[in-house]
Amino acid sequence: MSSGLSIRPDGALDLVSLGALVHRLDPGIIPFRKAAECHIHVSGGEFNVAANLSDCFRMNTGIATAMVDYPIGDLIAERIRAMGVKPFYKHFKHNGVNGPNMATVYSDRGQGVRPPVVFYNRSNEAAAQLKPGDFDWNGIFGGGVRWFHSGGIFAALSETTGQLIIEGMKAAKRAGAVTSFDLNFREKLWNIWGGQQKAVEVVAKIVENVDVLVGNEEDLQKGLGIPGPEVVAKSSLDPQTFFGMISKVTAKHPNVKAVATTLREVHSTNRHSWSAVAWVNGKNHVAPTCELDVIDRVGGGDGFAAGFIYGLLSGETPEEAVKLGWAHGALLTTFPGDTTMASMDQVRAFAKGGSARIQR
């Protein structure tokens, strides 16, 4: 395997994600304080990667997560089935009043000069109660697993979720899987129980078990506690600042074999310039830059991660993997919701430098 990551050629599951499922209420371009109705999207930073890999890239994926037995849980479980992701649920009973709950994310789309506004209701969230011992990893990985993925959103939920990620990663490693972690630094979540200092402490222990990191400069600085680069970027699309931080990342975490992220310059809510970069085994790779007309920006980073992981799992060169991630993430911003509606053909065509000419 050219990327130096040693990837199992086979396994009943190509990827298993560990994380929380959420439902996102989306009133479109109307801010919540004036909303009269919303769409419901099913999401989760870690789940999105498994869903995208299954639905667009036709891989066999699973999600280890909490499921509450009440109508919101049923709604979410139905979407998991629709995306073709195999669930490994720890079930919780709902008391009919105050939980435990499936988390709610509220997020309008913004428009033009008005950015999207995101806030949560994660009170008494079932996933925050997940802890080591809740999953039978040997059973889940029994038929073989090639890749295991988790992220900073799940790690931020409670004292026990980070420990569970470490347990899952160690089990995945024993099963011969590559491990990845999306830093996804969310200030609001960490602030509830210890802020950035706690984040750095928890994430450092997790990253000891990680082969592939996904995260932008801010994620690396805040999630890993790595000081920012001396060079100031000419623009947020300049990959040099990201590459400038890699040596600091690998000095602190020598087990990390790849780091990848998207680069995004936001001109307005609906107009972004978009690129992506990765450092894989000592080599730098940069995707092209394109202009996006954004419908819904939520999930673009998970879209990138899925395409990048697909490329590596399917034996593409790291260069090609970055392009596939970049292309899929770009397409993802053209759909409502957090998970993919793209086809593999669209992703491959765009990764080749495809255009938006009509396909007849």
N, C-alpha and C positions, 0 to 999 in steps of 0.2 A: 504494500500500500504506500503510495508515494507521499502521503502527508505525514508519515512517521507515527501516526496514531495507529495502534494495532487494532483494526476493526474486524470483529468476527464475520466470516463470510455468510453465516446463516444463523437462524434462530427463529423460534415460533413468533417472537415479537421483535420488530425492528427497533422500537423505542417504547419505553415506559416513562411517563411523567408522574411526578408526585407534587400535588399542589391543591389549592382550594378552588372549588367551582363557585362562580358567582352569577347572578343575573344582573344585567345592566339595563336600567330604565333610561330610555332615550327619547326626549320630546322633540328631537330634530333641531331645527334652528331656533326654536322658541326657548328662552331661558326658563328654568324650573319655576321661578316665581310667577310666571304668567302661563304655565303649561295647562292644557286641558286634557291631553292624552299623550301616551308614550308607546314606543315600540319596546319589546323585551328581547334583548340579546343574551345568549348564554356564553359565558366567557370564563377566563381565569388565565393569568399569565403563563402558567405551566401547561394547562389543558390546551390552550390555543395551539401550541407547537404540535402536540399529539393529533389534534383535530385537523390541522393543515396538512400534516404528513399523510394522514389517512385519506382525507377527502380529495385533495389535489394530487398528491404524489403517490397515492395507491399503496402506501406502506401499511404493515400491520402494527398498530400502536395500541397502548393501554394507558389508563389513568388510575393511579391509586389516590383515593380521596375520601372525604366524608360525604355521606348522603343522609339527609333528614327525610323521614317518611311523613310527608304532608304534601299538599298540592304543588307548592313551589318546587319541592324536590322532584315530584313527578314530571313537572314541566321541563326541568333541567335534564333529568335522566332521559327523557324522550329526545332531546337535542343531541345528547351524547350518542345515543343509538343512531340518530340520523347522520352523524358525522362518521360513523363506523368505528368509533373508539371503544375498545373492550374495557368495561369498568371493573375495578377492584374496589368495592365500597366497604367502608366501615359504617354501618347503619346506626343512626340515632333516632330515637322516638321524639316527636314534637308534643309538647304538653297542651297544645291548643291555645296557649296564651302568649308566653314570652320566650318560647324556644325549646331546645336550641334551634338556630335559624340557618338558612342558606343566605350568605351575605348579599347585600344589595349595593350596587354601584350606580350612582346617579351621574349622568353626563350628557349635557347638551352638545350640539355640534359646533356652536359658534358660527360666525360668518364674517368674512372680510376682516375688518380691523378688530372684531370682537372674538377673543379666543374662547375655546371650549372651557367650561367649568366642570371640574370633577370633584365629587365628595362621596362619602361612603356611609352606609349603616352596617357595621359589622358587629353590632352588639349581640352577645351570646352566640357567636358564630361556631357552628359545629366543627369546622376545620381547625379552628384554634385549639380545640381539645385533643386533636390527634397527637399521639406520643409514641415513643419507641415501644415495640411489642404489638402494635395495632394491626400490622399486616404480616401475612405469612410470605416473606420474600422468597423463600425456597420454593414455595408453591407457585408464586407469580412468575419467577424466573425459571421454573422447572423445565420448560420446553426450549429454553435458550433465549437470551435477550442480548441485543447488540449495542444498545445505547440507553442511558438513563439520564433523565433531565429534571432539574428542579430550579427554583429561583428565589430571589430576594423578597418577593411579595409574600410567599408562603413562610419564609424564614422570619419575617417581621411580625407574624400574627401572635406568637406567644413564646413562652419560655421553652415549650416542648417541641415546637415544630422544627426548629433548627436541629435539635437532637435526632429527630426522626429522619431528617434529610441525610444526616451523617450515617445513621443506621442503614438507610436505603442504599446510599452510595457504596458503603463497604460491602453490602450484600451483592450489589450489582458488579462491583469489581471482582468479587470472588467468582461470579458467574461469567466473567470475561468481557463485561460491557465497558464501553467508553462512557465517561461521566461528563455531563455539562451542567453549567449553572449560569442563569441569566441574572446579573446583579440587580437589575430592576429596582434601583434605590427609590423608595417612596417615603419621603420625609414624614408625611402625616401618620403613616403606620408606625414607624419607629418612635416618633415623638410620644406616643401613648405610654411607652414603658422603658424609656432610657435614652432615646435620641440617638444621635450619630455615634456616640462613644460605644453604646451597646451594639449598634449595628456592626461596627468594625470588629468588636470582640466575637460576636456570633459568626459573622461571615468568614473571618480568618480561620476558624476551626473547620468550617464547611469546605473552604477552598483547598485545604490540605488533601482533600479526596477528589479534586476536580482536574480533568484533563483539558476541557474546553470552556473558556469563559466568554460570556457575551456581555458587553457593557460599553457604554460610551465614556468619554473623559470624566464626566461628572460622576457616573456610577463608580469608576475606578477610584476617583478621589474620595468620594463619600463612603462608598461601600467597603473599599479596601484600606481607606485611610492613607492613601498614597498622595504626597503633595503634588500639586499641579505642575505643568511644564514651565520651564523658564521662558521658552519661546512663546510669544503671544501669536495665536493663529491670525492669519490675514482674513480668514473667513471661517465659518463653521464647517466649510467643505474641505478645508486644508487638512490632509491626513497627517501632516508632519507632527502636530501636537500629540495625536493619538500614538503614533509610532515612537515619539519621544518618551512616552510613559511606559512603553513595553518593558524596557530593561529594568525599570523599577518594579514592575509587576513580577517579572521572572526572578529577580533577585530575592524578592520576598517569598515567592511561591514557585520554586524551581520545577515543581511537578507539572505546572501548566504548559501544555504543548501548543495551544492555539488560543488566540484572543480575537474576537470579531465584533464589529458594531456597524450600525448605520450612521451616516453623516447627513444631517438635515439642516438646511437653512430655511427658516420660516419667513417668507416675504409677507404673507397674510395667511389667515386661517385656511384659505382654500388654494394657496399657491406656495408650494415648497420646491426647493431644489433638493435633489435626493441622490446620495451616493452610498457606498459601503466600503469598508476596509477590513482586512484580516491579516493577522500575523500568524503564520502556521509554520512551526518548525524552523524558526529563524529567518523565514522569508516574508517580505511584505507583499500584499496583493491589494489592488485598488480597483473597484468597479467603476464603470462609466458614471457620468452625472446626467440626470435628466430632470425635466421640469414636471412637477405633478400638479394636476388639478384635483384637489382632495375633496372627496365626499365625506369620509369619516376616517380620521387619522388614527383612531384607537386600534391597536393590534398590528400596526405596521412593523414594529420591531420584532414581534413574535412571527410575523410573516417572513421577515428576513431570516430569523433563526431557523425556521422550518426548512426553507430552501437551501440554506447553507449546510444544515445537518443532512438533508437528503443528498446533496452533492457528495459529501464525504462518505455517506453510507453506500451510495451506489457506485463508488469507485472513480468519481470524476476527479480531475486535478483540483487542488485548492483554489486556483485562479477561477476555474469554472464554477466551483461551489459558491464562491463569493458572488459571482454574476447571477447564479440561479436564486440565491437569497435576495439579492438586490432587486431582481426582476419580480419575484413573488411578492416582496414587501411593497414594491411600487404598485402592483396590481391590487393588493389588498386595500390600499387607501381609496380605491375607486368603488368599493362596495360598502353598503351599510353594515354595521355589526363588526365583531372583533375577529371572526374566523373567515376562512377563505371561501370565495365563490369562483375562484379561477380554475381553469383546466391546465393540465400539464402542457398541452400544446401551446397555449397562450404564454405560459411562463418561458418555455424554450424559445419561442419566437421572439419574445421581448428581450431575453438574455442575449440573443444574437444581435441585439441592437435593432429590434423590430420597431415598427412605427405604429401609429394609431390609424393607419389607413384602413378603410372598411374591408372586411373579409367577406367576399361574395362567394 
